[in-house]
């Protein structure tokens, strides 16, 4: 056998091996199970600032490259939210997604800072879908679901509003009522005719 034929055979074998590894990674190895993720942030209630840790765990195979479940219909994530330094925790199940990131935002009418848990976006969820973690007026850890086609700081005051309710008006979070309430001053301002 000639040296040149041996070199060609070795290069061909190397190329086929690398191509095989790339294909295996794409279709088999990139899914990780079990999958766990920890996110950290802070929340305020006007007086106190508290650190929050969010622990997530799923047995569902997760594509860590594309940030999606292998099968979204059967995917279930156990979520535990812990107010660090206190015995205050919340636990729930997320179906069809996990929370890939969080954003510190203000939605409340008293300008406290909340954490918006953002689901992995590759699952085709609607705009403005997630969970809002906050401290109620008594300093207890609380959570509310957000699902709105419009989440924005409509009046530019660094407090976000969502569009919702039966009248589809802009709303703020009222931490004392643990509910969304109309933001009449914002809605009034937006209805004014522009010069």
C-alpha positions, 0 to 999 in steps of 0.5 A: 500500500502506498503512503499516499493511499494510507494518508487518504484513508486516515483523513477519510476515517478522521472526517467520518469520525468527526462527522459522526460525533457532530451528528450524535451531538445534534440528535442524541447527546445535546439533551440533558436529563435530569436538568436543574437550574438556579437563578438568583435576584432581589426583591424590595417592598419599599423598606427591605431588600431581600435576596431570592433564589429560584431552584428548578428541577426537571426529569424531562430531557432539555436541549441546553443549546436551544433552551427547549424541552425535547417534548414540551407536552410532557415536560414538567418542572418543579420550581422552588422559590426561597427568600434567603435568610428566612423560612419563606418559600413558594413551590409550584409545577411549571408545565411545558416550560422552565424559567430560563432567566429573570428580570428585575422590574417594577410593576407595583403602584408603590415602586417596589422591585419585583422579579419577572421569571421568563420562560424559555422562549423556544416553546412558542409562548405568548408575549408577556407570559411569566411569573412575577415574584414579589414581597407583599406589604407584610414582607411575605414572598408572593407570586402572581401569573402574568399573561398579557399581550402588552407589557410596557412602561407606557408613560415612561416612569420606570413602572411597567404596566400590563394590559388586562381585565375586562376593559383591557386597560393598563394595570399595575400590581397592588401588593396590598391586595395581591392583585392587578388594579387599573392605573387610571393616571396612566390610562388618562394620560394616554387618552389625552389628545396629542398636540 
